């Protein structure tokens, strides 16, 4: 992702689209992109059990559905100078959320 340092901010806009926000703090201008996704999915998990039927005992293997949930977030800030050239960036979030931006920027 270092390849866009020194590039015009429009170079990053082409990869990520229009930013969600633009701001300035302590004289440093930056653009912000944010993403958030949540969901759930089922994973089949093996289970075992024993059935007793009179004098007979049987061991069984079967599958149960285990629910897994996720919540991914990321905030990407792109810092620029007075000519709108990229001077730096930072990411705040987890791999599931920030990976989206990283993949788009590598294209």
Residue pairs with C-beta under 8 A, 6 or more apart in sequence:
1 89
1 102
1 105
1 106
4 11
4 12
4 86
4 89
4 105
5 86
5 87
5 88
6 85
6 86
7 85
7 86
8 84
8 85
8 86
9 31
9 78
9 80
9 84
9 85
9 86
10 84
11 86
12 31
12 78
12 86
12 105
13 19
15 104
15 105
15 107
16 33
16 76
16 101
16 104
16 105
17 33
19 31
19 32
19 33
19 78
20 32
20 33
20 34
21 31
21 32
21 34
22 29
22 30
22 31
22 32
23 29
23 30
23 32
24 30
28 79
29 79
29 80
29 81
29 82
29 84
30 77
30 78
30 79
30 80
31 77
31 78
31 80
32 75
32 76
32 77
32 78
33 75
33 76
33 78
33 101
34 73
34 74
34 75
34 76
35 72
35 73
35 74
35 97
35 100
35 101
36 71
36 72
36 73
36 74
36 97
37 70
37 71
37 72
37 96
37 97
38 69
38 70
38 71
38 72
39 69
39 70
40 67
40 68
40 69
40 70
41 67
41 68
42 65
42 66
42 67
42 68
43 65
43 66
43 68
44 63
44 64
44 65
44 66
45 63
45 64
45 65
45 66
46 61
46 62
46 63
47 61
47 62
47 63
47 64
48 59
48 60
48 61
48 62
49 59
49 60
49 62
50 57
50 58
50 59
50 60
51 57
51 58
51 59
51 60
70 96
72 93
72 94
72 95
72 96
72 97
73 93
73 94
73 97
74 91
74 92
74 93
74 94
74 97
74 98
74 100
74 101
75 91
75 92
75 93
76 89
76 90
76 91
76 98
76 101
77 89
77 90
77 91
77 92
78 86
78 89
79 86
79 87
79 88
79 89
79 90
80 86
80 87
81 87
91 98
91 101
91 102
